[in-house]
Amino acid sequence: MRQIAPIPTERTLTLKSSKYIPKRLLKRIQQMEQKKAAVREILGVLGVLNISRD
């Protein structure tokens, strides 16, 4: 008997994408990962997320 895949809903969909880290930032990002920096900080360095500190 053939199984039917569930219909995707908002809860089952996930955003899956990746981008290459530019060579000029690679060393800095690796250091941040070793120091267990917050994901928001790393994304800010990569320019993916704008961090506003009030």
C-alpha positions as CSV (number, residue, x, y, z in Angstrom):
1,M,0.0,0.0,0.0
2,R,1.3,3.4,-1.0
3,Q,1.7,6.1,1.7
4,I,0.4,9.5,1.0
5,A,2.6,12.4,2.1
6,P,0.9,14.9,4.5
7,I,-0.3,18.2,3.0
8,P,2.2,20.9,4.0
9,T,0.8,23.5,6.4
10,E,2.4,26.6,7.9
11,R,3.7,24.5,10.8
12,T,5.4,21.9,8.6
13,L,7.1,24.2,6.2
14,T,10.6,25.4,7.0
15,L,12.9,27.8,5.2
16,K,16.0,26.0,4.1
17,S,18.6,28.1,2.4
18,S,22.3,28.6,2.7
19,K,24.8,31.1,1.5
20,Y,28.5,31.1,1.2
21,I,30.5,33.0,3.7
22,P,32.8,35.5,1.9
23,K,36.5,34.7,2.3
24,R,37.1,38.1,3.9
25,L,34.7,37.3,6.7
26,L,35.4,33.6,7.1
27,K,38.1,33.8,9.8
28,R,36.1,36.3,11.8
29,I,33.0,34.1,11.7
30,Q,35.0,31.0,12.7
31,Q,36.3,32.9,15.7
32,M,32.8,34.0,16.7
33,E,31.6,30.4,16.4
34,Q,34.4,29.1,18.6
35,K,33.5,31.8,21.2
36,K,29.9,30.7,21.0
37,A,28.7,34.1,19.8
38,A,25.0,34.6,19.4
39,V,23.5,33.7,16.0
40,R,22.1,37.3,15.7
41,E,25.7,38.7,16.1
42,I,27.0,36.4,13.4
43,L,24.1,37.2,11.1
44,G,24.8,40.9,11.7
45,V,28.4,40.5,10.6
46,L,27.3,38.7,7.5
47,G,24.8,41.5,6.8
48,V,21.9,39.2,6.8
49,L,20.3,40.7,9.9
50,N,20.4,44.4,10.9
51,I,21.0,44.7,14.6
52,S,19.7,47.9,16.2
53,R,20.8,48.5,19.7
54,D,18.8,51.1,21.6
